[in-house]
Amino acid sequence: MSEMKKFRLINKIEGYSFLLLLFVAMPLKYIFGYAIATKIFGMAHGLLFIAFVYQLVMASATVPFSKKEALIFFIASLVPFGSFYTDKLCAQKELEKEACPATAEI
């Protein structure tokens, strides 16, 4: 599996975990009083976020992403639904690489 595919996969999983944390665990804690929900979802999301940052660094070295792109991807991971924007940009980058593989390596 290529670094780009790994990055896109962890990006999606991390994005979904963020949404679960915000829209499932937080209401369970603050509306229904189940504090354990944020502990479980928060820990899972935290581990996935670390994996996301690691994969972002690995993909930046091999794809390569520019520093600006890597910064945009990182900031987007901090915003709800931002991972879907990141995935869209990565899909476009993959299409560009497939269309013209010689220039995509530069």
C-alpha positions in Angstrom: 0.0 0.0 0.0 1.4 3.4 -1.0 2.0 6.1 1.6 -0.7 8.2 0.0 -3.3 5.4 0.3 -2.2 4.9 4.0 -2.5 8.6 4.6 -6.0 8.8 3.0 -7.2 5.8 5.0 -5.9 7.1 8.4 -7.2 10.6 7.5 -10.7 9.2 7.0 -10.7 7.1 10.1 -9.4 9.9 12.2 -12.0 12.3 10.7 -14.8 9.9 11.5 -13.5 9.4 15.1 -13.5 13.2 15.6 -17.1 13.4 14.4 -18.1 10.5 16.8 -16.3 12.3 19.6 -18.1 15.6 18.9 -21.6 14.4 18.0 -22.0 11.2 20.0 -19.6 11.2 23.0 -20.0 14.8 23.9 -23.8 14.7 24.0 -23.7 11.4 25.9 -21.5 13.1 28.5 -23.1 16.5 28.8 -26.8 15.7 28.1 -27.1 12.2 29.5 -24.3 12.2 32.1 -22.2 9.3 30.6 -18.7 10.6 31.2 -17.2 7.3 30.2 -18.2 8.0 26.6 -15.7 10.9 26.2 -13.0 8.9 27.9 -13.4 6.0 25.4 -13.9 8.0 22.3 -11.4 10.6 23.4 -8.7 8.0 23.8 -9.4 6.4 20.5 -9.5 9.7 18.7 -6.2 10.7 20.4 -4.4 7.6 19.2 -5.8 8.0 15.8 -4.7 11.7 15.7 -1.2 10.6 16.6 -1.3 8.0 13.8 -2.6 10.7 11.4 0.3 13.1 12.2 2.8 10.3 11.8 1.3 9.3 8.5 1.2 12.9 7.4 5.0 13.1 8.0 5.6 9.8 6.2 3.4 10.8 3.2 5.1 14.3 3.1 8.4 12.6 2.6 7.3 10.2 -0.2 4.4 11.8 -2.1 5.7 14.7 -1.6 3.4 17.3 -0.1 4.6 20.8 0.0 5.0 22.4 3.4 1.9 24.5 2.7 -0.1 21.4 1.8 1.0 19.6 4.9 0.1 22.6 7.1 -3.3 22.8 5.4 -3.9 19.1 6.0 -2.9 19.4 9.7 -5.1 22.4 10.3 -8.0 20.7 8.5 -7.7 17.8 10.9 -8.5 20.2 13.7 -11.8 21.3 12.1 -14.9 19.1 12.0 -15.4 17.7 8.5 -11.9 19.0 7.6 -10.7 15.5 6.9 -13.1 15.2 4.0 -11.6 18.3 2.4 -8.2 16.8 2.9 -9.3 13.6 1.2 -10.7 15.5 -1.7 -7.4 17.4 -2.2 -5.4 14.1 -1.9 -7.7 12.4 -4.5 -7.0 15.3 -6.9 -3.3 15.0 -6.3 -3.5 11.2 -7.0 -5.4 11.9 -10.3 -2.7 14.5 -11.3 0.0 12.0 -10.6 -1.8 9.3 -12.7 -2.4 11.7 -15.6 1.2 12.9 -15.8 3.5 10.6 -13.7 6.8 12.2 -14.9 5.9 15.7 -13.6 4.2 14.4 -10.5 7.5 13.2 -9.1 9.1 16.6 -9.2 
